[in-house]
Amino acid sequence: MQRCIYNILINKTRHKTQPFRSRKTEQYNLSDEDWATLYNIPFQVTTSTKLRAFHWKLTHGLVYANKMLFKFGYSDESNCFLCTTPNQTFEHLLLECPLIEEFWNTIENEFPNIFSYKISDLDKELGEPVSGDDDTFMVKHLLLLIIRNYIHHCNLNENKPSFTGVAYHIRYFERIEYDIASRKGQLDSHFSKWEEILYCL
């Protein structure tokens, strides 16, 4: 009897398409193929399980900012601590906060070999699913993934993002991948992948 009730409740709450995906598909005009690419990106660009797990939560709408953290009892404030905007969403944190906009401008200026154009909202939030002929596609996604993770950690710890901070964050993940590549005898491919990013630090 209890199992039947449980199954009924689960079936009523199950969505054909995940709400976060539905919202972002409409916002960015993404196809099923685009989503397949976005879901697979971390497995192509990083060997870090932390980054892969973060990207999975991000693409499923499970990375929260102060609005939800306050609701869950993990934050004392629901406002954005950087600009005091009420009910800070993760979208606000990545795209709308003026101080984060300045930080993204710094990223563009400090990594001109990777970002030769203005970083789009889609790149900032999820990543660009179409590679085209872009030689920097993989390294760009690796860098963007680390930056999103860094901004998230800064918000949790109420630290203002800085280039020094993100450079440390980048080197942290580079060392993790270096150790993995060293054990697998894949240091050549490791240095090839990280060369453009480390050159800018």
C-alpha positions in Angstrom: 0.0 0.0 0.0 2.7 2.5 1.0 4.7 1.6 -2.1 1.6 2.3 -4.3 1.2 5.7 -2.7 4.9 6.5 -3.1 4.7 5.6 -6.8 1.7 7.7 -7.4 3.4 10.7 -5.7 6.6 10.2 -7.7 4.7 9.9 -11.0 2.8 13.1 -10.3 6.0 15.1 -9.6 8.0 13.6 -12.5 8.5 16.0 -15.4 8.8 15.0 -19.1 11.4 17.7 -19.4 13.3 19.0 -16.4 12.0 22.5 -15.5 15.5 24.1 -15.5 16.2 22.7 -19.0 12.8 23.8 -20.3 13.5 27.4 -19.0 17.0 27.6 -20.5 15.9 25.9 -23.8 13.4 28.7 -24.3 15.8 31.4 -23.1 18.7 30.3 -25.3 16.9 28.4 -28.1 18.7 25.2 -27.4 18.0 21.9 -29.1 18.2 18.3 -27.7 21.5 18.0 -29.5 22.8 21.1 -27.8 21.8 19.7 -24.4 23.5 16.4 -25.2 26.7 18.4 -25.9 26.4 20.5 -22.8 25.9 17.4 -20.6 29.0 15.8 -22.1 31.3 18.8 -22.0 32.9 18.1 -18.6 33.9 14.5 -19.6 35.7 15.9 -22.6 37.5 18.8 -20.9 38.4 17.7 -17.4 39.4 14.7 -15.3 38.4 16.4 -12.1 35.4 14.7 -10.5 34.7 17.9 -8.5 34.3 20.0 -11.7 32.3 17.2 -13.4 29.9 17.0 -10.4 29.6 20.8 -10.3 28.7 21.0 -14.0 26.1 18.2 -13.6 24.4 20.1 -10.8 24.7 23.4 -12.8 23.0 21.9 -16.0 20.3 20.4 -13.8 19.5 23.7 -12.0 20.9 22.4 -8.7 23.5 25.1 -8.0 21.9 27.7 -5.8 22.6 31.3 -4.8 21.5 33.2 -1.7 17.7 33.3 -2.5 17.5 29.5 -2.1 20.4 29.1 0.3 18.5 31.4 2.7 15.3 29.5 2.2 17.2 26.2 3.0 18.8 27.8 6.1 22.4 27.8 4.7 22.7 31.6 4.4 21.9 34.5 6.8 20.9 36.7 3.9 18.9 36.3 0.7 20.4 39.4 -0.9 23.4 39.5 -3.2 26.3 40.3 -0.8 28.2 42.0 -3.6 25.5 44.5 -4.8 22.7 44.0 -2.2 20.1 43.1 -4.9 17.2 41.3 -3.1 16.7 37.5 -3.6 20.0 36.7 -5.4 19.5 33.9 -7.9 22.4 32.0 -9.5 21.5 33.7 -12.8 21.9 37.1 -11.1 25.2 36.0 -9.7 26.6 34.9 -13.0 25.1 37.4 -15.4 23.5 40.5 -13.7 25.6 41.5 -10.7 27.6 44.7 -11.6 30.7 43.5 -9.8 30.6 40.1 -11.5 30.2 41.9 -14.9 33.4 43.7 -14.1 35.0 40.4 -13.2 34.0 38.9 -16.5 35.5 41.9 -18.3 38.7 41.2 -16.4 38.6 37.6 -17.6 38.2 38.7 -21.2 41.2 41.1 -20.9 43.4 38.6 -19.1 42.7 35.7 -21.5 42.7 37.4 -24.9 44.1 34.3 -26.6 41.1 32.3 -25.5 38.4 35.0 -25.6 38.8 37.1 -28.7 35.2 38.3 -28.4 32.7 39.3 -25.8 31.7 36.3 -23.6 28.0 35.6 -24.1 25.5 35.0 -21.4 25.1 31.4 -22.6 28.9 30.9 -22.2 28.8 32.5 -18.7 25.9 30.3 -17.5 26.2 27.0 -19.3 28.7 27.0 -22.1 28.4 27.3 -25.9 27.2 23.9 -27.3 28.4 24.5 -30.9 32.1 24.2 -31.5 32.3 25.1 -35.2 35.9 25.6 -36.3 36.9 27.1 -33.0 40.3 25.6 -32.0 39.9 26.9 -28.5 36.5 25.2 -27.9 37.9 22.7 -25.3 40.2 25.0 -23.4 37.5 27.7 -23.4 35.0 25.3 -21.8 37.5 24.2 -19.2 38.3 27.7 -18.3 34.6 28.8 -18.1 33.8 25.8 -16.0 36.5 26.6 -13.5 35.4 30.3 -13.4 31.8 29.4 -12.8 32.9 27.1 -9.9 35.1 29.9 -8.5 32.3 32.5 -8.6 30.0 30.0 -6.8 32.6 29.4 -4.1 33.2 33.1 -3.7 29.5 33.6 -3.1 29.3 30.8 -0.6 32.3 32.3 1.3 31.2 35.9 0.7 34.5 36.8 -1.0 34.7 39.3 -3.8 36.0 37.5 -7.0 39.4 38.7 -8.2 41.9 37.7 -10.9 44.4 36.6 -8.2 41.7 34.4 -6.7 40.6 32.8 -9.9 44.3 32.2 -10.9 44.8 30.3 -7.7 41.6 28.3 -8.4 42.8 27.5 -11.9 46.2 26.3 -10.6 44.5 24.1 -8.0 42.6 22.2 -10.7 45.6 22.1 -12.9 47.6 20.4 -10.2 44.8 17.8 -9.7 44.8 17.0 -13.4 48.6 17.0 -13.5 48.7 14.3 -10.8 46.1 12.2 -12.7 47.9 12.6 -16.0 51.2 11.8 -14.3 49.8 8.5 -13.0 48.4 7.6 -16.4 51.5 8.6 -18.3 49.6 11.4 -20.2 51.7 14.5 -19.3 52.2 15.5 -22.9 48.4 15.8 -23.5 48.0 17.5 -20.1 50.6 20.3 -21.0 49.1 20.7 -24.4 45.6 21.2 -22.9 46.7 23.6 -20.2 49.4 25.6 -22.1 47.2 28.5 -23.3 45.5 28.9 -19.9 48.7 28.9 -17.9 50.4 31.2 -20.3 48.0 34.0 -19.2 48.6 33.5 -15.4 
